[in-house]
Amino acid sequence: MTSRSVIQLLKGQPTSDGGGVRLLRVITPDAQLDPFLLLDEFDSSEPNDYLAGFPAHPHRGFETVTYMLDGHMLHEDHLGNRGDLVAGGVQWMTAGRGIIHSEMPQQVAGRMRGFQLWLNLPGHDKMQPADYRDLDPEEIPQVRIGDSAVTVIAGTFRSPGLDPVQGPISGGATAPLYLDLALAAETSLAVVVPVGHTVLAYVFEGEVIIAGQTVTKGSLARLDDGDAVELTTGRNFARALLLGARPLREPVVTYGPFVMNTVAEIEQAIHDYRSGRLTA
């Protein structure tokens, strides 16, 4: 196997979004991590940091993946869908040609923690009908490896000497891989990944060593090419997201909640939203 090395480290930046939810923005569209557009981490036990939630807002042209670690969020959209996001649950939403939805906390106290990832769609899929899938924690496989564990949200987890485990989300134009790695102290884990795919590791607890490079909490590592990622921990437990996807290599034009291939398509999305035709 050819292990990937770290070629870039990005540090999450504090910001707010929605109604004023405080979060850490780890990936922005200008980071050029094709096909990944955005990654936000939210984590607070202070209600004023999250109670305003994310009131009704539009999307077009990409997918959103919300992964809850702690807390309870309610999703509602213009199609009449309602979904409860609880600790350990995931919502995988394809905005397609357009969706208007809200994500609002269903708690007034306690910890709210999780992630939202934006994943681009190819031009020929951007105007497909909107769709989404709620995944209960019981639907998401978890692989125990000694005192470590791997939660397989999307793609297939492969590691030498272990049977492959398929997550509930698979395929599509970008063939995404989304793993939550909970790594015991003083351990190593090799994860097989597709050659040519963009692969990122985001550490959100402790620190992880990848090919001799230490990645600390709140840091995102962009990796070079290869067919494996080897992660090692020191004296403390660590936790990281390992993300992979096939790059689209298409022009990307973003404007707030719209992600298209051209300026004209963005202008059309704005016009459609203002005229009530975004979801028509």
C-alpha positions as protocol buffer text, in pm:
chain_id: "A"
residue {
  index: 1
  type: MET
  ca { x: 0 y: 0 z: 0 }
}
residue {
  index: 2
  type: THR
  ca { x: 102 y: 360 z: -62 }
}
residue {
  index: 3
  type: SER
  ca { x: 24 y: 566 z: 247 }
}
residue {
  index: 4
  type: ARG
  ca { x: -92 y: 923 z: 199 }
}
residue {
  index: 5
  type: SER
  ca { x: 93 y: 1215 z: 357 }
}
residue {
  index: 6
  type: VAL
  ca { x: -29 y: 1554 z: 476 }
}
residue {
  index: 7
  type: ILE
  ca { x: 17 y: 1826 z: 213 }
}
residue {
  index: 8
  type: GLN
  ca { x: -188 y: 2102 z: 376 }
}
residue {
  index: 9
  type: LEU
  ca { x: -319 y: 2185 z: 722 }
}
residue {
  index: 10
  type: LEU
  ca { x: -620 y: 2412 z: 767 }
}
residue {
  index: 11
  type: LYS
  ca { x: -740 y: 2548 z: 1101 }
}
residue {
  index: 12
  type: GLY
  ca { x: -1111 y: 2594 z: 1168 }
}
residue {
  index: 13
  type: GLN
  ca { x: -1224 y: 2956 z: 1213 }
}
residue {
  index: 14
  type: PRO
  ca { x: -1495 y: 3064 z: 1462 }
}
residue {
  index: 15
  type: THR
  ca { x: -1805 y: 3216 z: 1300 }
}
residue {
  index: 16
  type: SER
  ca { x: -2185 y: 3208 z: 1322 }
}
residue {
  index: 17
  type: ASP
  ca { x: -2461 y: 3111 z: 1081 }
}
residue {
  index: 18
  type: GLY
  ca { x: -2834 y: 3057 z: 1063 }
}
residue {
  index: 19
  type: GLY
  ca { x: -3008 y: 3252 z: 1337 }
}
residue {
  index: 20
  type: GLY
  ca { x: -2675 y: 3311 z: 1509 }
}
residue {
  index: 21
  type: VAL
  ca { x: -2548 y: 2961 z: 1588 }
}
residue {
  index: 22
  type: ARG
  ca { x: -2185 y: 2969 z: 1695 }
}
residue {
  index: 23
  type: LEU
  ca { x: -1968 y: 2723 z: 1508 }
}
residue {
  index: 24
  type: LEU
  ca { x: -1622 y: 2644 z: 1376 }
}
residue {
  index: 25
  type: ARG
  ca { x: -1594 y: 2672 z: 996 }
}
residue {
  index: 26
  type: VAL
  ca { x: -1339 y: 2415 z: 887 }
}
residue {
  index: 27
  type: ILE
  ca { x: -1387 y: 2416 z: 507 }
}
residue {
  index: 28
  type: THR
  ca { x: -1498 y: 2711 z: 295 }
}
residue {
  index: 29
  type: PRO
  ca { x: -1571 y: 2699 z: -81 }
}
residue {
  index: 30
  type: ASP
  ca { x: -1256 y: 2896 z: -160 }
}
residue {
  index: 31
  type: ALA
  ca { x: -1043 y: 2619 z: -2 }
}
residue {
  index: 32
  type: GLN
  ca { x: -1071 y: 2431 z: -336 }
}
residue {
  index: 33
  type: LEU
  ca { x: -1107 y: 2083 z: -190 }
}
residue {
  index: 34
  type: ASP
  ca { x: -1315 y: 1945 z: -478 }
}
residue {
  index: 35
  type: PRO
  ca { x: -1583 y: 1815 z: -429 }
}
residue {
  index: 36
  type: PHE
  ca { x: -1600 y: 1928 z: -64 }
}
residue {
  index: 37
  type: LEU
  ca { x: -1750 y: 2275 z: -29 }
}
residue {
  index: 38
  type: LEU
  ca { x: -1797 y: 2338 z: 342 }
}
residue {
  index: 39
  type: LEU
  ca { x: -1753 y: 2171 z: 679 }
}
residue {
  index: 40
  type: ASP
  ca { x: -1890 y: 2326 z: 998 }
}
residue {
  index: 41
  type: GLU
  ca { x: -1845 y: 2191 z: 1349 }
}
residue {
  index: 42
  type: PHE
  ca { x: -2087 y: 2305 z: 1618 }
}
residue {
  index: 43
  type: ASP
  ca { x: -2020 y: 2222 z: 1981 }
}
residue {
  index: 44
  type: SER
  ca { x: -2156 y: 2407 z: 2282 }
}
residue {
  index: 45
  type: SER
  ca { x: -2330 y: 2347 z: 2613 }
}
residue {
  index: 46
  type: GLU
  ca { x: -2437 y: 2712 z: 2627 }
}
residue {
  index: 47
  type: PRO
  ca { x: -2798 y: 2738 z: 2497 }
}
residue {
  index: 48
  type: ASN
  ca { x: -2750 y: 3093 z: 2369 }
}
residue {
  index: 49
  type: ASP
  ca { x: -2493 y: 2954 z: 2124 }
}
residue {
  index: 50
  type: TYR
  ca { x: -2745 y: 2731 z: 1944 }
}
residue {
  index: 51
  type: LEU
  ca { x: -3109 y: 2802 z: 2039 }
}
residue {
  index: 52
  type: ALA
  ca { x: -3168 y: 3033 z: 1739 }
}
residue {
  index: 53
  type: GLY
  ca { x: -3104 y: 2736 z: 1512 }
}
residue {
  index: 54
  type: PHE
  ca { x: -3123 y: 2752 z: 1134 }
}
residue {
  index: 55
  type: PRO
  ca { x: -3462 y: 2901 z: 1031 }
}
residue {
  index: 56
  type: ALA
  ca { x: -3607 y: 2834 z: 684 }
}
residue {
  index: 57
  type: HIS
  ca { x: -3347 y: 2887 z: 409 }
}
residue {
  index: 58
  type: PRO
  ca { x: -3293 y: 2763 z: 51 }
}
residue {
  index: 59
  type: HIS
  ca { x: -3033 y: 2540 z: -116 }
}
residue {
  index: 60
  type: ARG
  ca { x: -2963 y: 2442 z: -476 }
}
residue {
  index: 61
  type: GLY
  ca { x: -2695 y: 2241 z: -652 }
}
residue {
  index: 62
  type: PHE
  ca { x: -2528 y: 2025 z: -384 }
}
residue {
  index: 63
  type: GLU
  ca { x: -2577 y: 1785 z: -93 }
}
residue {
  index: 64
  type: THR
  ca { x: -2572 y: 1853 z: 280 }
}
residue {
  index: 65
  type: VAL
  ca { x: -2478 y: 1593 z: 540 }
}
residue {
  index: 66
  type: THR
  ca { x: -2564 y: 1666 z: 903 }
}
residue {
  index: 67
  type: TYR
  ca { x: -2414 y: 1435 z: 1166 }
}
residue {
  index: 68
  type: MET
  ca { x: -2526 y: 1474 z: 1527 }
}
residue {
  index: 69
  type: LEU
  ca { x: -2300 y: 1366 z: 1810 }
}
residue {
  index: 70
  type: ASP
  ca { x: -2500 y: 1520 z: 2096 }
}
residue {
  index: 71
  type: GLY
  ca { x: -2837 y: 1692 z: 2111 }
}
residue {
  index: 72
  type: HIS
  ca { x: -3162 y: 1692 z: 1915 }
}
residue {
  index: 73
  type: MET
  ca { x: -3250 y: 1886 z: 1600 }
}
residue {
  index: 74
  type: LEU
  ca { x: -3573 y: 1890 z: 1397 }
}
residue {
  index: 75
  type: HIS
  ca { x: -3561 y: 1919 z: 1017 }
}
residue {
  index: 76
  type: GLU
  ca { x: -3863 y: 2043 z: 821 }
}
residue {
  index: 77
  type: ASP
  ca { x: -3880 y: 2130 z: 451 }
}
residue {
  index: 78
  type: HIS
  ca { x: -4117 y: 2262 z: 183 }
}
residue {
  index: 79
  type: LEU
  ca { x: -4200 y: 1906 z: 74 }
}
residue {
  index: 80
  type: GLY
  ca { x: -4366 y: 1842 z: 411 }
}
residue {
  index: 81
  type: ASN
  ca { x: -4085 y: 1621 z: 537 }
}
residue {
  index: 82
  type: ARG
  ca { x: -4005 y: 1617 z: 908 }
}
residue {
  index: 83
  type: GLY
  ca { x: -3706 y: 1439 z: 1051 }
}
residue {
  index: 84
  type: ASP
  ca { x: -3560 y: 1409 z: 1399 }
}
residue {
  index: 85
  type: LEU
  ca { x: -3184 y: 1424 z: 1423 }
}
residue {
  index: 86
  type: VAL
  ca { x: -3073 y: 1268 z: 1750 }
}
residue {
  index: 87
  type: ALA
  ca { x: -2731 y: 1181 z: 1890 }
}
residue {
  index: 88
  type: GLY
  ca { x: -2559 y: 941 z: 1652 }
}
residue {
  index: 89
  type: GLY
  ca { x: -2802 y: 1014 z: 1366 }
}
residue {
  index: 90
  type: VAL
  ca { x: -2736 y: 1151 z: 1018 }
}
residue {
  index: 91
  type: GLN
  ca { x: -2939 y: 1337 z: 759 }
}
residue {
  index: 92
  type: TRP
  ca { x: -2817 y: 1313 z: 400 }
}
residue {
  index: 93
  type: MET
  ca { x: -3001 y: 1571 z: 191 }
}
residue {
  index: 94
  type: THR
  ca { x: -2973 y: 1624 z: -184 }
}
residue {
  index: 95
  type: ALA
  ca { x: -3085 y: 1980 z: -251 }
}
residue {
  index: 96
  type: GLY
  ca { x: -3090 y: 1926 z: -628 }
}
residue {
  index: 97
  type: ARG
  ca { x: -3287 y: 2196 z: -810 }
}
residue {
  index: 98
  type: GLY
  ca { x: -3407 y: 2342 z: -484 }
}
residue {
  index: 99
  type: ILE
  ca { x: -3521 y: 2288 z: -130 }
}
residue {
  index: 100
  type: ILE
  ca { x: -3628 y: 2525 z: 147 }
}
residue {
  index: 101
  type: HIS
  ca { x: -3579 y: 2381 z: 493 }
}
residue {
  index: 102
  type: SER
  ca { x: -3513 y: 2459 z: 856 }
}
residue {
  index: 103
  type: GLU
  ca { x: -3307 y: 2288 z: 1125 }
}
residue {
  index: 104
  type: MET
  ca { x: -3413 y: 2385 z: 1475 }
}
residue {
  index: 105
  type: PRO
  ca { x: -3291 y: 2265 z: 1817 }
}
residue {
  index: 106
  type: GLN
  ca { x: -3538 y: 2060 z: 2017 }
}
residue {
  index: 107
  type: GLN
  ca { x: -3369 y: 2125 z: 2352 }
}
residue {
  index: 108
  type: VAL
  ca { x: -3333 y: 2425 z: 2579 }
}
residue {
  index: 109
  type: ALA
  ca { x: -3028 y: 2301 z: 2768 }
}
residue {
  index: 110
  type: GLY
  ca { x: -2743 y: 2055 z: 2738 }
}
residue {
  index: 111
  type: ARG
  ca { x: -2475 y: 1995 z: 2480 }
}
residue {
  index: 112
  type: MET
  ca { x: -2536 y: 2040 z: 2107 }
}
residue {
  index: 113
  type: ARG
  ca { x: -2255 y: 1892 z: 1900 }
}
residue {
  index: 114
  type: GLY
  ca { x: -2215 y: 1777 z: 1543 }
}
residue {
  index: 115
  type: PHE
  ca { x: -2109 y: 1857 z: 1189 }
}
residue {
  index: 116
  type: GLN
  ca { x: -2255 y: 1976 z: 862 }
}
residue {
  index: 117
  type: LEU
  ca { x: -2075 y: 1891 z: 541 }
}
residue {
  index: 118
  type: TRP
  ca { x: -2153 y: 2029 z: 193 }
}
residue {
  index: 119
  type: LEU
  ca { x: -2071 y: 1798 z: -96 }
}
residue {
  index: 120
  type: ASN
  ca { x: -2090 y: 1924 z: -454 }
}
residue {
  index: 121
  type: LEU
  ca { x: -2301 y: 1768 z: -728 }
}
residue {
  index: 122
  type: PRO
  ca { x: -2193 y: 1743 z: -1093 }
}
residue {
  index: 123
  type: GLY
  ca { x: -2360 y: 1982 z: -1336 }
}
residue {
  index: 124
  type: HIS
  ca { x: -2587 y: 1715 z: -1482 }
}
residue {
  index: 125
  type: ASP
  ca { x: -2727 y: 1635 z: -1135 }
}
residue {
  index: 126
  type: LYS
  ca { x: -2772 y: 1986 z: -997 }
}
residue {
  index: 127
  type: MET
  ca { x: -3131 y: 2021 z: -1120 }
}
residue {
  index: 128
  type: GLN
  ca { x: -3256 y: 1679 z: -1009 }
}
residue {
  index: 129
  type: PRO
  ca { x: -3554 y: 1667 z: -771 }
}
residue {
  index: 130
  type: ALA
  ca { x: -3470 y: 1733 z: -407 }
}
residue {
  index: 131
  type: ASP
  ca { x: -3448 y: 1432 z: -177 }
}
residue {
  index: 132
  type: TYR
  ca { x: -3321 y: 1340 z: 166 }
}
residue {
  index: 133
  type: ARG
  ca { x: -3267 y: 1043 z: 392 }
}
residue {
  index: 134
  type: ASP
  ca { x: -3274 y: 1033 z: 770 }
}
residue {
  index: 135
  type: LEU
  ca { x: -3049 y: 769 z: 925 }
}
residue {
  index: 136
  type: ASP
  ca { x: -3116 y: 654 z: 1280 }
}
residue {
  index: 137
  type: PRO
  ca { x: -2808 y: 556 z: 1484 }
}
residue {
  index: 138
  type: GLU
  ca { x: -2913 y: 190 z: 1457 }
}
residue {
  index: 139
  type: GLU
  ca { x: -2882 y: 206 z: 1077 }
}
residue {
  index: 140
  type: ILE
  ca { x: -2519 y: 317 z: 1084 }
}
residue {
  index: 141
  type: PRO
  ca { x: -2271 y: 30 z: 1135 }
}
residue {
  index: 142
  type: GLN
  ca { x: -1993 y: 58 z: 1388 }
}
residue {
  index: 143
  type: VAL
  ca { x: -1680 y: -157 z: 1372 }
}
residue {
  index: 144
  type: ARG
  ca { x: -1501 y: -236 z: 1697 }
}
residue {
  index: 145
  type: ILE
  ca { x: -1123 y: -282 z: 1672 }
}
residue {
  index: 146
  type: GLY
  ca { x: -990 y: -348 z: 2021 }
}
residue {
  index: 147
  type: ASP
  ca { x: -1059 y: -30 z: 2218 }
}
residue {
  index: 148
  type: SER
  ca { x: -1110 y: 172 z: 1897 }
}
residue {
  index: 149
  type: ALA
  ca { x: -1425 y: 205 z: 1687 }
}
residue {
  index: 150
  type: VAL
  ca { x: -1512 y: 317 z: 1334 }
}
residue {
  index: 151
  type: THR
  ca { x: -1858 y: 450 z: 1250 }
}
residue {
  index: 152
  type: VAL
  ca { x: -1929 y: 396 z: 879 }
}
residue {
  index: 153
  type: ILE
  ca { x: -2166 y: 665 z: 750 }
}
residue {
  index: 154
  type: ALA
  ca { x: -2089 y: 650 z: 378 }
}
residue {
  index: 155
  type: GLY
  ca { x: -1877 y: 434 z: 151 }
}
residue {
  index: 156
  type: THR
  ca { x: -1697 y: 118 z: 257 }
}
residue {
  index: 157
  type: PHE
  ca { x: -1455 y: 89 z: 547 }
}
residue {
  index: 158
  type: ARG
  ca { x: -1160 y: -128 z: 450 }
}
residue {
  index: 159
  type: SER
  ca { x: -856 y: -207 z: 660 }
}
residue {
  index: 160
  type: PRO
  ca { x: -598 y: -483 z: 617 }
}
residue {
  index: 161
  type: GLY
  ca { x: -698 y: -800 z: 800 }
}
residue {
  index: 162
  type: LEU
  ca { x: -1059 y: -690 z: 853 }
}
residue {
  index: 163
  type: ASP
  ca { x: -1376 y: -765 z: 660 }
}
residue {
  index: 164
  type: PRO
  ca { x: -1506 y: -464 z: 462 }
}
residue {
  index: 165
  type: VAL
  ca { x: -1808 y: -285 z: 609 }
}
residue {
  index: 166
  type: GLN
  ca { x: -2050 y: -89 z: 390 }
}
residue {
  index: 167
  type: GLY
  ca { x: -2219 y: 225 z: 520 }
}
residue {
  index: 168
  type: PRO
  ca { x: -2584 y: 309 z: 446 }
}
residue {
  index: 169
  type: ILE
  ca { x: -2487 y: 572 z: 185 }
}
residue {
  index: 170
  type: SER
  ca { x: -2295 y: 459 z: -123 }
}
residue {
  index: 171
  type: GLY
  ca { x: -2231 y: 534 z: -489 }
}
residue {
  index: 172
  type: GLY
  ca { x: -2331 y: 853 z: -665 }
}
residue {
  index: 173
  type: ALA
  ca { x: -2112 y: 1074 z: -879 }
}
residue {
  index: 174
  type: THR
  ca { x: -1864 y: 1144 z: -598 }
}
residue {
  index: 175
  type: ALA
  ca { x: -1867 y: 797 z: -430 }
}
residue {
  index: 176
  type: PRO
  ca { x: -1824 y: 955 z: -85 }
}
residue {
  index: 177
  type: LEU
  ca { x: -1646 y: 804 z: 212 }
}
residue {
  index: 178
  type: TYR
  ca { x: -1747 y: 935 z: 555 }
}
residue {
  index: 179
  type: LEU
  ca { x: -1597 y: 769 z: 862 }
}
residue {
  index: 180
  type: ASP
  ca { x: -1595 y: 869 z: 1229 }
}
residue {
  index: 181
  type: LEU
  ca { x: -1277 y: 726 z: 1382 }
}
residue {
  index: 182
  type: ALA
  ca { x: -1260 y: 687 z: 1761 }
}
residue {
  index: 183
  type: LEU
  ca { x: -899 y: 584 z: 1824 }
}
residue {
  index: 184
  type: ALA
  ca { x: -766 y: 446 z: 2149 }
}
residue {
  index: 185
  type: ALA
  ca { x: -438 y: 575 z: 2289 }
}
residue {
  index: 186
  type: GLU
  ca { x: -114 y: 435 z: 2144 }
}
residue {
  index: 187
  type: THR
  ca { x: -274 y: 260 z: 1851 }
}
residue {
  index: 188
  type: SER
  ca { x: -253 y: 264 z: 1471 }
}
residue {
  index: 189
  type: LEU
  ca { x: -519 y: 215 z: 1209 }
}
residue {
  index: 190
  type: ALA
  ca { x: -473 y: 184 z: 833 }
}
residue {
  index: 191
  type: VAL
  ca { x: -773 y: 274 z: 617 }
}
residue {
  index: 192
  type: VAL
  ca { x: -781 y: 180 z: 249 }
}
residue {
  index: 193
  type: VAL
  ca { x: -900 y: 466 z: 24 }
}
residue {
  index: 194
  type: PRO
  ca { x: -950 y: 498 z: -353 }
}
residue {
  index: 195
  type: VAL
  ca { x: -657 y: 631 z: -554 }
}
residue {
  index: 196
  type: GLY
  ca { x: -735 y: 967 z: -714 }
}
residue {
  index: 197
  type: HIS
  ca { x: -1001 y: 1069 z: -463 }
}
residue {
  index: 198
  type: THR
  ca { x: -976 y: 1380 z: -246 }
}
residue {
  index: 199
  type: VAL
  ca { x: -915 y: 1260 z: 111 }
}
residue {
  index: 200
  type: LEU
  ca { x: -931 y: 1478 z: 423 }
}
residue {
  index: 201
  type: ALA
  ca { x: -891 y: 1411 z: 795 }
}
residue {
  index: 202
  type: TYR
  ca { x: -1045 y: 1643 z: 1054 }
}
residue {
  index: 203
  type: VAL
  ca { x: -937 y: 1592 z: 1416 }
}
residue {
  index: 204
  type: PHE
  ca { x: -1195 y: 1702 z: 1673 }
}
residue {
  index: 205
  type: GLU
  ca { x: -1063 y: 1531 z: 1986 }
}
residue {
  index: 206
  type: GLY
  ca { x: -700 y: 1480 z: 2086 }
}
residue {
  index: 207
  type: GLU
  ca { x: -440 y: 1459 z: 1813 }
}
residue {
  index: 208
  type: VAL
  ca { x: -351 y: 1215 z: 1536 }
}
residue {
  index: 209
  type: ILE
  ca { x: -23 y: 1147 z: 1355 }
}
residue {
  index: 210
  type: ILE
  ca { x: -43 y: 1087 z: 979 }
}
residue {
  index: 211
  type: ALA
  ca { x: 281 y: 992 z: 803 }
}
residue {
  index: 212
  type: GLY
  ca { x: 487 y: 1167 z: 1072 }
}
residue {
  index: 213
  type: GLN
  ca { x: 274 y: 1485 z: 1073 }
}
residue {
  index: 214
  type: THR
  ca { x: 84 y: 1567 z: 1393 }
}
residue {
  index: 215
  type: VAL
  ca { x: -270 y: 1692 z: 1332 }
}
residue {
  index: 216
  type: THR
  ca { x: -411 y: 1864 z: 1640 }
}
residue {
  index: 217
  type: LYS
  ca { x: -769 y: 1925 z: 1751 }
}
residue {
  index: 218
  type: GLY
  ca { x: -953 y: 2170 z: 1527 }
}
residue {
  index: 219
  type: SER
  ca { x: -723 y: 2105 z: 1229 }
}
residue {
  index: 220
  type: LEU
  ca { x: -806 y: 1962 z: 888 }
}
residue {
  index: 221
  type: ALA
  ca { x: -541 y: 1768 z: 698 }
}
residue {
  index: 222
  type: ARG
  ca { x: -552 y: 1752 z: 321 }
}
residue {
  index: 223
  type: LEU
  ca { x: -372 y: 1439 z: 204 }
}
residue {
  index: 224
  type: ASP
  ca { x: -179 y: 1359 z: -112 }
}
residue {
  index: 225
  type: ASP
  ca { x: -261 y: 1062 z: -335 }
}
residue {
  index: 226
  type: GLY
  ca { x: -226 y: 698 z: -241 }
}
residue {
  index: 227
  type: ASP
  ca { x: -437 y: 396 z: -155 }
}
residue {
  index: 228
  type: ALA
  ca { x: -424 y: 412 z: 225 }
}
residue {
  index: 229
  type: VAL
  ca { x: -425 y: 646 z: 524 }
}
residue {
  index: 230
  type: GLU
  ca { x: -239 y: 539 z: 837 }
}
residue {
  index: 231
  type: LEU
  ca { x: -339 y: 713 z: 1158 }
}
residue {
  index: 232
  type: THR
  ca { x: -150 y: 679 z: 1486 }
}
residue {
  index: 233
  type: THR
  ca { x: -227 y: 813 z: 1833 }
}
residue {
  index: 234
  type: GLY
  ca { x: -1 y: 904 z: 2122 }
}
residue {
  index: 235
  type: ARG
  ca { x: -80 y: 873 z: 2491 }
}
residue {
  index: 236
  type: ASN
  ca { x: -436 y: 1001 z: 2458 }
}
residue {
  index: 237
  type: PHE
  ca { x: -759 y: 900 z: 2291 }
}
residue {
  index: 238
  type: ALA
  ca { x: -836 y: 1082 z: 1966 }
}
residue {
  index: 239
  type: ARG
  ca { x: -1130 y: 1121 z: 1734 }
}
residue {
  index: 240
  type: ALA
  ca { x: -1136 y: 1227 z: 1371 }
}
residue {
  index: 241
  type: LEU
  ca { x: -1354 y: 1238 z: 1063 }
}
residue {
  index: 242
  type: LEU
  ca { x: -1201 y: 1074 z: 757 }
}
residue {
  index: 243
  type: LEU
  ca { x: -1364 y: 1206 z: 439 }
}
residue {
  index: 244
  type: GLY
  ca { x: -1306 y: 1101 z: 81 }
}
residue {
  index: 245
  type: ALA
  ca { x: -1475 y: 1163 z: -253 }
}
residue {
  index: 246
  type: ARG
  ca { x: -1414 y: 1157 z: -626 }
}
residue {
  index: 247
  type: PRO
  ca { x: -1331 y: 1511 z: -749 }
}
residue {
  index: 248
  type: LEU
  ca { x: -1567 y: 1653 z: -1013 }
}
residue {
  index: 249
  type: ARG
  ca { x: -1316 y: 1885 z: -1183 }
}
residue {
  index: 250
  type: GLU
  ca { x: -1592 y: 2125 z: -1289 }
}
residue {
  index: 251
  type: PRO
  ca { x: -1621 y: 2503 z: -1249 }
}
residue {
  index: 252
  type: VAL
  ca { x: -1767 y: 2603 z: -912 }
}
residue {
  index: 253
  type: VAL
  ca { x: -1960 y: 2927 z: -860 }
}
residue {
  index: 254
  type: THR
  ca { x: -2112 y: 2985 z: -516 }
}
residue {
  index: 255
  type: TYR
  ca { x: -2349 y: 3246 z: -379 }
}
residue {
  index: 256
  type: GLY
  ca { x: -2458 y: 3179 z: -23 }
}
residue {
  index: 257
  type: PRO
  ca { x: -2678 y: 2867 z: -32 }
}
residue {
  index: 258
  type: PHE
  ca { x: -2648 y: 2814 z: -409 }
}
residue {
  index: 259
  type: VAL
  ca { x: -2365 y: 2620 z: -578 }
}
residue {
  index: 260
  type: MET
  ca { x: -2367 y: 2602 z: -958 }
}
residue {
  index: 261
  type: ASN
  ca { x: -2123 y: 2587 z: -1251 }
}
residue {
  index: 262
  type: THR
  ca { x: -2172 y: 2936 z: -1398 }
}
residue {
  index: 263
  type: VAL
  ca { x: -2262 y: 3288 z: -1292 }
}
residue {
  index: 264
  type: ALA
  ca { x: -2571 y: 3271 z: -1515 }
}
residue {
  index: 265
  type: GLU
  ca { x: -2693 y: 2963 z: -1325 }
}
residue {
  index: 266
  type: ILE
  ca { x: -2643 y: 3144 z: -993 }
}
residue {
  index: 267
  type: GLU
  ca { x: -2840 y: 3442 z: -1123 }
}
residue {
  index: 268
  type: GLN
  ca { x: -3116 y: 3204 z: -1232 }
}
residue {
  index: 269
  type: ALA
  ca { x: -3120 y: 3043 z: -886 }
}
residue {
  index: 270
  type: ILE
  ca { x: -3156 y: 3385 z: -719 }
}
residue {
  index: 271
  type: HIS
  ca { x: -3434 y: 3480 z: -961 }
}
residue {
  index: 272
  type: ASP
  ca { x: -3612 y: 3147 z: -906 }
}
residue {
  index: 273
  type: TYR
  ca { x: -3594 y: 3189 z: -528 }
}
residue {
  index: 274
  type: ARG
  ca { x: -3722 y: 3546 z: -532 }
}
residue {
  index: 275
  type: SER
  ca { x: -4006 y: 3454 z: -770 }
}
residue {
  index: 276
  type: GLY
  ca { x: -4105 y: 3144 z: -572 }
}
residue {
  index: 277
  type: ARG
  ca { x: -3987 y: 2903 z: -842 }
}
residue {
  index: 278
  type: LEU
  ca { x: -3675 y: 2760 z: -679 }
}
residue {
  index: 279
  type: THR
  ca { x: -3848 y: 2434 z: -595 }
}
residue {
  index: 280
  type: ALA
  ca { x: -4090 y: 2420 z: -890 }
}
